[in-house]
Amino acid sequence: MSPSEKIAALPDREKTMMLVRLIEGDPHVASELQTSARSFSAAASAAKPDAAPPTVAELQAHAGEIRHIRERKENERLAAERKKQEAEEARARRARLNAIIQRGDAVWR
């Protein structure tokens, strides 16, 4: 971690206090800043260990999972559309049959 990254990682309140002390001429600010930056970066790196980048196999497996989810959702959407279409066709068929029933024997003439 570079010195600028270490400084950027420090809390704003601490950086502000250090700058004020520097402007006021405190001779111990530089050493305290170095100590503080070291301890803060050590604590930050201990809190989140360096994770290795994913391997190609892991990326491919993840892509396969995403593809599977997309395909499942698409299949579910198509099934819902088919079900809706079938319901509409059944409704239309019932309406036609009801119309024939209401006309009764006149249908045969």
Backbone as ProteinMPNN parsed JSONL, in Angstrom:
{"seq_chain_A": "MSPSEKIAALPDREKTMMLVRLIEGDPHVASELQTSARSFSAAASAAKPDAAPPTVAELQAHAGEIRHIRERKENERLAAERKKQEAEEARARRARLNAIIQRGDAVWR", "coords_chain_A": {"N_chain_A": [[0.855, -1.168, 0.0], [0.649, 2.13, -0.935], [2.074, 5.257, 0.32], [0.25, 7.399, -0.098], [-2.134, 6.014, -0.353], [-2.326, 4.932, 2.165], [-2.663, 7.225, 3.704], [-5.071, 8.138, 2.625], [-6.725, 6.173, 3.575], [-7.022, 6.727, 6.218], [-9.216, 7.941, 8.824], [-11.26, 10.846, 8.237], [-11.497, 12.735, 10.298], [-9.21, 12.266, 11.856], [-7.195, 12.881, 9.996], [-7.676, 15.6, 9.63], [-7.141, 16.615, 12.202], [-4.4, 16.058, 12.363], [-3.39, 17.685, 10.286], [-4.012, 20.24, 11.274], [-2.389, 20.306, 13.556], [0.083, 20.154, 12.253], [0.155, 22.579, 10.855], [0.196, 24.29, 13.028], [2.736, 23.857, 13.88], [3.652, 21.609, 15.27], [6.218, 19.429, 16.146], [6.128, 16.663, 16.263], [4.249, 15.549, 14.645], [4.734, 14.304, 12.132], [5.972, 11.808, 12.732], [3.965, 10.646, 14.278], [1.935, 10.549, 12.416], [2.972, 8.72, 10.568], [3.07, 6.409, 12.186], [0.373, 6.135, 12.834], [-0.757, 5.764, 10.277], [0.448, 3.363, 9.531], [-0.545, 1.58, 11.522], [-3.294, 1.792, 11.069], [-3.559, 0.888, 8.412], [-2.638, -1.697, 8.732], [-4.578, -2.751, 10.422], [-6.801, -2.526, 8.754], [-6.086, -4.206, 6.627], [-5.975, -6.611, 7.971], [-8.603, -6.936, 8.651], [-9.939, -7.391, 6.232], [-8.999, -9.901, 4.385], [-6.718, -10.466, 1.658], [-8.29, -11.454, -1.198], [-8.06, -14.024, -3.522], [-8.17, -13.61, -7.039], [-11.008, -14.779, -8.955], [-10.932, -18.031, -10.472], [-10.74, -19.219, -13.898], [-12.381, -21.426, -14.211], [-14.134, -21.071, -12.05], [-15.366, -18.683, -12.814], [-16.604, -19.545, -15.182], [-18.34, -21.455, -14.129], [-19.982, -19.825, -12.58], [-21.082, -18.241, -14.61], [-22.494, -20.223, -15.93], [-24.405, -20.842, -13.969], [-25.825, -18.424, -13.903], [-26.795, -18.412, -16.536], [-28.431, -20.677, -16.418], [-30.367, -19.816, -14.562], [-31.494, -17.681, -16.008], [-32.555, -19.104, -18.203], [-34.411, -20.731, -16.884], [-36.173, -18.781, -15.868], [-37.097, -17.709, -18.289], [-38.37, -19.968, -19.369], [-40.365, -20.272, -17.446], [-41.774, -17.904, -17.893], [-42.663, -18.312, -20.528], [-44.291, -20.555, -20.103], [-46.263, -19.427, -18.474], [-47.364, -17.61, -20.297], [-48.382, -19.437, -22.2], [-50.299, -20.739, -20.612], [-52.011, -18.602, -20.07], [-52.888, -18.02, -22.68], [-54.193, -20.433, -23.296], [-56.257, -20.315, -21.415], [-57.664, -18.075, -22.364], [-58.488, -19.064, -24.862], [-60.152, -21.163, -24.002], [-62.133, -19.681, -22.707], [-63.188, -18.25, -24.875], [-64.185, -20.399, -26.376], [-66.159, -21.404, -24.624], [-67.862, -19.194, -24.667], [-68.716, -19.262, -27.365], [-70.042, -21.748, -27.384], [-72.049, -21.214, -25.487], [-73.469, -19.281, -26.894], [-74.485, -20.82, -28.993], [-76.093, -22.587, -27.539], [-78.014, -20.804, -26.546], [-79.3, -20.067, -28.884], [-80.566, -22.332, -29.471], [-82.795, -24.688, -31.012], [-82.939, -23.303, -33.357], [-80.514, -23.2, -34.539], [-80.298, -25.468, -36.098], [-81.926, -25.082, -38.265]], "CA_chain_A": [[0.0, 0.0, 0.0], [1.491, 3.322, -1.053], [1.821, 6.24, 1.378], [-0.973, 8.171, -0.345], [-3.261, 5.128, -0.06], [-2.404, 4.816, 3.623], [-3.244, 8.477, 4.194], [-6.474, 8.167, 2.19], [-7.467, 5.208, 4.376], [-7.232, 7.26, 7.567], [-10.48, 8.664, 9.001], [-11.154, 12.286, 7.958], [-11.293, 13.482, 11.549], [-7.809, 12.124, 12.241], [-6.383, 13.65, 9.03], [-7.87, 17.03, 9.92], [-6.408, 16.944, 13.427], [-2.967, 16.036, 12.04], [-3.079, 18.888, 9.498], [-4.055, 21.398, 12.18], [-1.17, 20.248, 14.37], [1.205, 20.459, 11.368], [0.124, 24.029, 10.613], [0.561, 24.946, 14.276], [4.166, 23.68, 14.083], [3.957, 20.477, 16.163], [7.306, 18.674, 15.534], [5.92, 15.219, 16.382], [3.133, 15.135, 13.778], [5.171, 13.403, 11.07], [6.159, 10.447, 13.25], [2.659, 10.132, 14.686], [1.185, 10.25, 11.194], [3.51, 7.461, 10.046], [2.626, 5.333, 13.081], [-1.076, 6.0, 12.681], [-1.03, 5.195, 8.954], [0.851, 1.948, 9.571], [-1.462, 0.792, 12.353], [-4.611, 1.772, 10.428], [-3.524, 0.016, 7.235], [-2.493, -3.071, 9.215], [-5.899, -3.166, 10.915], [-7.69, -2.65, 7.601], [-5.732, -5.403, 5.858], [-6.328, -7.777, 8.785], [-10.059, -7.057, 8.637], [-10.368, -8.0, 4.973], [-7.839, -10.551, 3.783], [-6.65, -10.395, 0.202], [-8.948, -12.585, -1.843], [-7.488, -14.33, -4.832], [-9.169, -13.422, -8.092], [-11.632, -16.057, -9.305], [-10.316, -18.769, -11.568], [-11.568, -19.323, -15.102], [-13.401, -22.444, -13.937], [-15.143, -20.462, -11.18], [-16.129, -17.738, -13.627], [-17.458, -20.317, -16.087], [-19.402, -22.056, -13.316], [-20.899, -18.738, -12.228], [-21.8, -17.896, -15.834], [-23.444, -21.317, -16.151], [-25.507, -20.657, -13.019], [-26.616, -17.284, -14.382], [-27.497, -18.872, -17.741], [-29.482, -21.597, -15.972], [-31.421, -18.998, -13.954], [-32.181, -16.973, -17.096], [-33.341, -20.072, -18.97], [-35.551, -21.125, -16.055], [-37.128, -17.669, -15.856], [-37.699, -17.631, -19.624], [-39.304, -21.089, -19.467], [-41.522, -19.945, -16.605], [-42.535, -16.849, -18.579], [-43.345, -18.942, -21.667], [-45.354, -21.406, -19.56], [-47.338, -18.529, -18.031], [-48.023, -17.113, -21.511], [-49.179, -20.548, -22.748], [-51.447, -20.94, -19.729], [-52.913, -17.474, -20.298], [-53.475, -18.213, -24.009], [-55.14, -21.543, -23.197], [-57.425, -19.827, -20.673], [-58.415, -17.2, -23.277], [-59.126, -19.925, -25.858], [-61.245, -21.867, -23.328], [-63.183, -18.679, -22.484], [-63.824, -17.987, -26.173], [-64.947, -21.617, -26.746], [-67.371, -21.409, -23.792], [-68.76, -18.137, -25.174], [-69.323, -19.772, -28.605], [-70.999, -22.792, -27.028], [-73.204, -20.564, -24.848], [-74.251, -18.635, -27.949], [-75.196, -21.898, -29.701], [-77.134, -23.083, -26.633], [-79.069, -19.796, -26.469], [-80.061, -20.089, -30.127], [-81.373, -23.561, -29.385], [-83.111, -25.445, -32.217], [-82.82, -22.44, -34.55], [-79.213, -23.479, -35.131], [-80.426, -26.556, -37.06], [-82.732, -24.69, -39.421]], "C_chain_A": [[0.899, 1.228, 0.0], [1.172, 4.303, 0.069], [0.534, 7.04, 1.152], [-2.217, 7.322, -0.069], [-3.445, 4.968, 1.449], [-3.058, 6.066, 4.219], [-4.724, 8.54, 3.828], [-7.326, 7.238, 3.042], [-7.75, 5.706, 5.787], [-8.59, 7.968, 7.646], [-10.276, 10.17, 8.803], [-10.873, 13.093, 9.226], [-9.821, 13.436, 11.972], [-6.899, 12.916, 11.3], [-6.487, 15.14, 9.317], [-7.086, 17.445, 11.157], [-4.906, 16.99, 13.169], [-2.571, 17.281, 11.255], [-3.068, 20.132, 10.372], [-2.783, 21.437, 13.022], [0.063, 20.594, 13.532], [1.302, 21.961, 11.121], [0.55, 24.788, 11.862], [2.027, 24.718, 14.639], [4.541, 22.548, 15.022], [5.035, 19.614, 15.497], [7.089, 17.151, 15.526], [4.844, 14.679, 15.428], [3.584, 14.105, 12.753], [5.322, 11.972, 11.589], [4.835, 9.833, 13.691], [1.819, 9.747, 13.467], [1.665, 8.929, 10.586], [3.02, 6.279, 10.889], [1.136, 5.065, 12.897], [-1.43, 5.342, 11.346], [-0.668, 3.717, 8.926], [-0.157, 1.104, 10.347], [-2.849, 0.708, 11.707], [-4.618, 0.842, 9.224], [-3.364, -1.444, 7.646], [-3.838, -3.591, 9.71], [-6.86, -3.377, 9.761], [-7.369, -3.906, 6.806], [-6.04, -6.672, 6.642], [-7.828, -8.015, 8.753], [-10.559, -7.7, 7.354], [-9.15, -8.596, 4.275], [-7.898, -10.451, 2.264], [-7.284, -11.656, -0.382], [-8.317, -12.784, -3.208], [-8.565, -14.097, -5.888], [-9.761, -14.77, -8.489], [-10.921, -16.72, -10.48], [-11.27, -18.809, -12.75], [-12.692, -20.324, -14.865], [-14.516, -21.881, -13.055], [-16.007, -19.475, -11.961], [-17.08, -18.464, -14.572], [-18.612, -20.96, -15.322], [-20.445, -21.008, -12.952], [-21.725, -18.322, -13.45], [-22.834, -18.969, -16.155], [-24.649, -21.211, -15.23], [-26.425, -19.527, -13.474], [-27.431, -17.683, -15.607], [-28.673, -19.768, -17.367], [-30.664, -20.814, -15.377], [-32.209, -18.259, -15.036], [-33.071, -17.909, -17.9], [-34.578, -20.5, -18.183], [-36.613, -20.033, -16.033], [-37.836, -17.53, -17.198], [-38.707, -18.759, -19.811], [-40.556, -20.843, -18.632], [-42.397, -18.891, -17.271], [-43.319, -17.442, -19.747], [-44.495, -19.83, -21.197], [-46.535, -20.55, -19.101], [-48.089, -17.972, -19.24], [-48.904, -18.195, -22.134], [-50.443, -20.765, -21.935], [-52.478, -19.835, -19.938], [-53.624, -17.63, -21.638], [-54.515, -19.329, -23.98], [-56.409, -21.113, -22.466], [-58.286, -18.931, -21.565], [-59.153, -18.026, -24.327], [-60.304, -20.676, -25.246], [-62.418, -20.923, -23.082], [-63.934, -18.4, -23.776], [-64.669, -19.186, -26.604], [-66.237, -21.691, -25.94], [-68.374, -20.375, -24.284], [-69.451, -18.6, -26.451], [-70.375, -20.836, -28.299], [-72.246, -22.213, -26.362], [-74.082, -19.871, -25.888], [-75.07, -19.671, -28.717], [-76.346, -22.413, -28.84], [-78.291, -22.093, -26.581], [-79.909, -19.786, -27.746], [-80.924, -21.338, -30.213], [-81.553, -24.265, -30.713], [-82.977, -24.607, -33.491], [-81.491, -22.678, -35.253], [-79.359, -24.495, -36.248], [-81.252, -26.181, -38.275], [-81.974, -24.004, -40.465]], "O_chain_A": [[1.798, 1.352, 0.831], [0.122, 4.2, 0.703], [-0.191, 7.328, 2.104], [-3.233, 7.84, 0.393], [-4.568, 4.879, 1.945], [-3.894, 5.975, 5.117], [-5.544, 8.956, 4.647], [-8.52, 7.481, 3.218], [-8.619, 5.17, 6.475], [-9.059, 8.527, 6.654], [-9.229, 10.706, 9.166], [-10.082, 14.036, 9.2], [-9.259, 14.446, 12.393], [-5.943, 13.55, 11.748], [-5.49, 15.859, 9.252], [-6.442, 18.494, 11.169], [-4.213, 17.861, 13.694], [-1.526, 17.873, 11.526], [-2.197, 20.988, 10.22], [-2.173, 22.494, 13.178], [0.984, 21.247, 14.024], [2.386, 22.542, 11.17], [1.202, 25.827, 11.758], [2.521, 25.312, 15.597], [5.662, 22.531, 15.529], [4.811, 19.11, 14.397], [7.813, 16.435, 14.835], [4.569, 13.479, 15.417], [2.88, 13.121, 12.527], [4.851, 11.03, 10.952], [4.607, 8.639, 13.501], [1.09, 8.755, 13.485], [0.854, 8.116, 10.143], [2.602, 5.259, 10.341], [0.7, 3.917, 12.816], [-2.296, 4.469, 11.289], [-1.402, 2.908, 8.358], [-0.572, 0.041, 9.886], [-3.507, -0.33, 11.787], [-5.571, 0.088, 9.029], [-3.894, -2.334, 6.982], [-4.197, -4.74, 9.45], [-7.657, -4.314, 9.786], [-8.28, -4.601, 6.356], [-6.337, -7.706, 6.044], [-8.28, -9.158, 8.82], [-11.511, -8.48, 7.387], [-8.367, -7.879, 3.652], [-8.972, -10.363, 1.668], [-6.861, -12.774, -0.091], [-8.075, -11.83, -3.948], [-9.742, -14.363, -5.646], [-9.09, -15.796, -8.375], [-10.382, -16.049, -11.361], [-12.449, -18.478, -12.628], [-13.829, -20.091, -15.276], [-15.693, -22.168, -13.273], [-17.226, -19.434, -11.791], [-18.227, -18.051, -14.745], [-19.737, -21.004, -15.818], [-21.646, -21.271, -13.008], [-22.926, -18.08, -13.336], [-23.934, -18.651, -16.605], [-25.78, -21.458, -15.648], [-27.648, -19.655, -13.436], [-28.609, -17.341, -15.715], [-29.766, -19.642, -17.919], [-31.822, -21.121, -15.661], [-33.438, -18.213, -14.994], [-34.201, -17.561, -18.24], [-35.666, -20.619, -18.747], [-37.805, -20.313, -16.161], [-39.038, -17.265, -17.244], [-39.788, -18.533, -20.354], [-41.667, -21.163, -19.054], [-43.623, -18.977, -17.219], [-44.492, -17.122, -19.94], [-45.555, -19.856, -21.822], [-47.688, -20.921, -19.322], [-49.315, -17.872, -19.213], [-50.031, -17.921, -22.547], [-51.526, -20.952, -22.491], [-53.679, -20.101, -19.977], [-54.829, -17.4, -21.728], [-55.59, -19.195, -24.564], [-57.511, -21.502, -22.851], [-59.513, -19.021, -21.524], [-60.304, -17.735, -24.651], [-61.345, -20.818, -25.888], [-63.573, -21.32, -23.232], [-65.162, -18.321, -23.784], [-65.761, -19.004, -27.142], [-67.294, -22.003, -26.489], [-69.578, -20.63, -24.318], [-70.647, -18.362, -26.619], [-71.461, -20.832, -28.879], [-73.363, -22.656, -26.631], [-75.307, -19.879, -25.769], [-76.228, -19.419, -29.054], [-77.445, -22.649, -29.343], [-79.449, -22.511, -26.571], [-81.11, -19.524, -27.689], [-81.904, -21.374, -30.957], [-80.593, -24.429, -31.467], [-82.909, -25.16, -34.589], [-81.359, -22.388, -36.442], [-78.64, -24.421, -37.245], [-81.261, -26.935, -39.248], [-82.539, -23.623, -41.489]]}, "name": "protein", "num_of_chains": 1, "seq": "MSPSEKIAALPDREKTMMLVRLIEGDPHVASELQTSARSFSAAASAAKPDAAPPTVAELQAHAGEIRHIRERKENERLAAERKKQEAEEARARRARLNAIIQRGDAVWR"}
